[in-house]
Amino acid sequence: MAVGPELTPSSPEYQWVQSVIQSVERRTGTWSRWNGRVYEEPNPKYLGTA
């Protein structure tokens, strides 16, 4: 599995992912196992996937 560059916490993309995860945690009352890392997808074939 190829991994692109890691996004910085100040990037809008990182902040969006973080807000989604925090919202799910609040709504479900369950902590995620997210490691706090977000990477760019290097392969355009997989853009928009998670």
Beta strands, then each sheet from edge to edge (+ up, - down):
end
